């Protein structure tokens, strides 16, 4: 089984890229299941129902979120009603939407969990370790394979979650920092892991944003509005090859969709 994880979509242009290219990429690479982190698809204001639907039609099987997902109040009803789009599970039961889903993948039941870290993150949520553990207990016996998107700033926190659930979750990947890391690996008990899969959006700037505007914000400490970068739109992703017989990941490969 081949699983594709695509990093944070940073603008509507990233959604447009995936809607045009993702199905063709999936066919060329033999991708069975695709998770896209779409929390910034509306340009740092969460995700809209319209953009989420465009991603789902364009080839995403599941859309995960992060700290910005709930900034768009207009999407709350959509989050409640649509099983393929997630927000971090450790927001708690009072938040709109859901933190995990069990979806079909070639007849297998795929559990997808979305969690958010606490180190240097706002808001500070419940423990992601405890929240993921609760999901695994609640879903026990209801799924065949599992994926975790840990949306977090600190690499150490992401890797700690990787080791905590090594052998319990098949694929664990990080999002949020928008820069693909070089630590793709198979952990000792067979879990495929990478600290960050990267981003999907305009290149040539800083994390998808215009470089000069980011520098101005950091030097002045004033809330100058972000502007998207002006470079080519590119999607960073990672392919995980999962052996269905034993549940171990046997291959990890970074990819780009242009």
Buried (B, 14 or more C-beta within 10 A) or exposed (E): BBBBBBBBBBBBBBBBBBBEBBBEBBEEBEBBBBBBBBBBBBBBBBBBBBBBBBBBEBBBBBBBBBBBBBBBEEBBEBBEEBEBBBBBBBBEEEBBBBBBBBBEBEEBBBBBBBBBBBEEBEEEBBEBBEBBBBBBEEBEEEBBBBBBBBBBBBBEBBBBBBBBBBEBBBBBBBBBBBBBBEBBBBBEEBBBBBBBBBBBBBBEBBBBBBBEBBEEBEEEEEEEEBBBBEBEBBBBBBBBBBEEEEBBBEEBEBBEBE
